Amino acid sequence: MHLVHPDALHFDRSVDSYWEASADPLGIEPPPLASDESCDVAIIGGGFTGLSAALELAERGIDVRLLEAGPIGWGASGRNGGFSCIGSHKLSYATMIGRYGLDATRAFYGAMKESVSLVADNVNRHGIDVWKTGEGEITLAHLPNRFAELKAEQAFYRATFGEENQLLGPEELRQRGLSGPEFHGGLLGPVGFGVHPLNYVRGLARAAHKAGAKLHPRSRLLRWEQAGGGHRLSTAAATLTARRVIVATNGYTPEDVSTYHAGRIIPALSNIIVTRPLSDAELQEQGWTETTLAYDSRNLLHYFRLLPNKRFLFGGRGGTDSSAAAADGYRAYLTATFHRLFPAWARADITHFWRGFVCLSNDLVPYVGPLDEAKGVWTSIAYHGNGVAMASWSGRQVARLLLDPKARDKTPAVITRRLARYPLPAFRPLYLKGAYVWFNWQDSR
Ligand SMILES: Cc1cc2nc3c(=O)[nH]c(=O)nc-3n(C[C@H](O)[C@H](O)[C@H](O)COP(=O)(O)OP(=O)(O)OC[C@H]3O[C@@H](n4cnc5c(N)ncnc54)[C@H](O)[C@@H]3O)c2cc1C
């Protein structure tokens, strides 16, 4: 029973995503780790988390190096849906308030909002062309009875976070160019915008490089040993010795190498299709003409957005088999769902399909903090499929925590509780299968 099939870890293969086909070049040529080196802080993983940490550390004059198994952004960061928005948890707010308290929950919500602003700041500060689109994000009721739930949610957000969301009935959706046969109203929140994720992660890499971080793509960590109070991190070619380490591998975390994480996370697949550019007539025919970020109200949600060049991106959770052989079946399933929700586009070619791993934790919230403080090992992980913004924020935050324990005061308690181990971790693939069956049933009524 594979948690992650080896087919999904060919770090030397391209992802074949639409983002790869349309991204700006990285523009720098950082070399793989080719000779033995040392540094103060080593970062494992070259996505939003690792690069945000590298940027923060380098800007503060720290000697930092980053090891990435593939090209920069090869993991989820370069292949996601580009929703820069809030929502990096699967724990309900009601349970969160019960477990961590109202203040901590508000602080967490505040951090998520701040993370979206941070992405905008990064884009502006470092001059990254991310094809920024849309204002806010809409949840669409996938069954008529979900509209009442959205109404309750609107009241909850207002009372709890002081957030004003707009409730839109089916006719208002139509007027706003956000309609479809299975959308029975929606709740439009003010936070969020769309990005080209590979352009964004490459822009972060350029910024970190410029600030002095030494990036080593195509440098997969294979062995991690303790040595003289520090760490020896070996790739196939060379060894990096570091005083401190940040593990930033999220859904791609190698549990055999980073044993700290063993049994504490579940990588889960997310799949995406992208169409050819749609004509204005096709957009009108469907009644969907806006670039607003959208997802439906299912637990196993579908997420979708019109890109600025009028291609349509449609993504969905689900699927527990990450082997190459299983991919065609999931592509067919996702395409059929897309055609059901957007019937006017059933004849539009799907030009790209790809998959990748998000990361879940047992507590259903992210974790930002130490793995072993005495040994100087830190991590930021588990954004529950919502890390464009939160991984940017959390990567910066884990760097701040590593440098200054007082930064803990500015880290919401919701995300500083140690990662719990799953009971009987070998059964995690079964837990995931069981959860999908349960949520599918819940979503159907
Ligand atoms: C298909 C898909 C759609 C998504 N859509 C959205 C979305 O629209 N909005 C949103 O907010 N979030 C989305 N997400 C989630 C989001 O992409 C992630 O939460 C975020 O990118 C995590 O960033 P990260 O840097 O922590 O991890 P990653 O970007 O996954 O980076 C981890 C890196 O670690 C590297 N690595 C692994 N093992 C080793 C090793 N041994 N040595 C060196 N390096 C190693 C990997 O190669 C990888 O590049 C989506 C994810 C997927 C897969």
The ligand as an ORCA input file, in Angstrom:
! r2SCAN-3c Opt
* xyz 0 1
  C      -2.799     20.266     -8.116
  C      -2.690     21.221     -6.935
  C      -3.500     22.332     -6.878
  C      -3.398     23.229     -5.808
  N      -4.102     24.388     -5.862
  C      -3.893     25.333     -4.913
  C      -4.468     26.607     -5.051
  O      -5.104     26.927     -6.048
  N      -4.277     27.501     -4.041
  C      -3.519     27.204     -2.953
  O      -3.397     28.039     -2.068
  N      -2.901     26.016     -2.839
  C      -3.037     25.084     -3.802
  N      -2.375     23.907     -3.718
  C      -1.496     23.672     -2.574
  C      -0.194     24.468     -2.672
  O       0.351     24.331     -3.955
  C       0.787     23.973     -1.591
  O       0.183     24.099     -0.327
  C       2.068     24.771     -1.584
  O       2.633     24.865     -2.870
  C       3.080     24.117     -0.650
  O       4.327     24.731     -0.835
  P       5.615     24.073     -0.211
  O       6.775     24.903     -0.617
  O       5.434     23.854      1.238
  O       5.690     22.611     -0.863
  P       5.998     22.159     -2.365
  O       5.783     23.264     -3.318
  O       5.305     20.887     -2.614
  O       7.566     21.948     -2.344
  C       8.188     20.873     -1.695
  C       9.459     20.597     -2.459
  O      10.263     19.676     -1.733
  C      11.047     19.005     -2.695
  N      11.619     17.792     -2.110
  C      10.968     16.665     -1.733
  N      11.870     15.752     -1.276
  C      13.091     16.332     -1.358
  C      14.404     15.895     -1.026
  N      14.636     14.655     -0.558
  N      15.443     16.732     -1.239
  C      15.225     17.994     -1.728
  N      13.985     18.454     -2.050
  C      12.937     17.640     -1.865
  C      10.047     18.718     -3.813
  O      10.696     18.469     -5.024
  C       9.206     19.973     -3.826
  O       9.575     20.872     -4.840
  C      -2.479     22.973     -4.749
  C      -1.666     21.850     -4.810
  C      -1.769     20.968     -5.880
  C      -0.853     19.767     -5.929
*
